[in-house]
Amino acid sequence: MPAGRPLLGARTRVAGIIGEPVHHSLSPLLHNAAYRALGLDWAYVAFPVAPGRAAAAVEAMRALGLAGLSVTMPHKAAVLPVLDRLSGTAQRLGSVNTISRHGADLVGDSTDGAGLIDALRQDHGWEGAGQHCVVLGTGGAARAVAYALGQVGAATVGVVGRSADAAVECAALAGSSGVVVGIEAVEESDVIIDATPAGMPGRAALPFDLDPSRFGPGQLVVDLVYAPSRTPLLAAAAERGAATANGVGMLLHQAARQIAIWTGQPAPLREMAEALDDHISGANYTEAKEP
């Protein structure tokens, strides 16, 4: 056991994730690797919480003194009414992936979109301002990404969706830069972010019947799926000279932001990334994205 990391005991602080299903979550791996590296007497566990029981889980957080909760499907919106306060991001998105203690209050936030921006900055030197972006999909991940792109000053944030109403709502989260577009907008974009399940086992290989010939050099194509690490979308983009990134970076950095919020210490990204790489390289996933 690393120096400075005590055995779990009566003073151990407990955090966790609520969702259903939650058995596939990589959040315990990431958080516990961080706590070990920081020498903290903390532990992070997965709590399966059935649909309709989100409010009870939040009240359990109060009663048990849990240090923090990550929130995944289907509870990201259901927890809102029982929290004391929301961050501006959570208010705008209408969803929460992080619950923190601020004094006696439980405060909801969302680190997903900002986590993606952190990953692109670190791995690709990408800042976003003035860039033309396209988001594929309109679900929770797509909404978080559209909002984050608007916040960093993207010139345009085009949203491709099957439902016109959902696409309009998603694009609005990007502010004045948001617009509903067709799949052909991919060709003229600097960055394309796929927030659909395409490429996962049993799903379509490419989203929205995308023609890979629309990709080319100078573009960055991001797939929020992280296993397989090279989806058909990323393979097609790379073959045509585009830079690519999968969802590992977003997964890592959204967790890093949670750790910093809860512990008050910068997350140890190197140790977290090593634990994640070791696990993914030896795992056979049936689930490939944490929504």
Secondary structure by P-SEA (a helix, b strand, c coil): cccccccccccbbbbbcccccccccaaaaaaaaaaaaacccbbbbbbbccccaaaaaaaaaaaacccbbbbccccccccccccccccaaaaaaccccbbbbcccbbbbbbcaaaaaaaaaaaacccccccbbbbbccccaaaaaaaaaaaaacccbbbbbcccaaaaaaaaaaacccbbbbcccccccccbbbbccccccccccccccccccccccccbbbbbccccccccaaaaaaaaaccccccaaaaaaaaaaaaaaaacccccaaaaaaaaaaaaaaaccccccccc
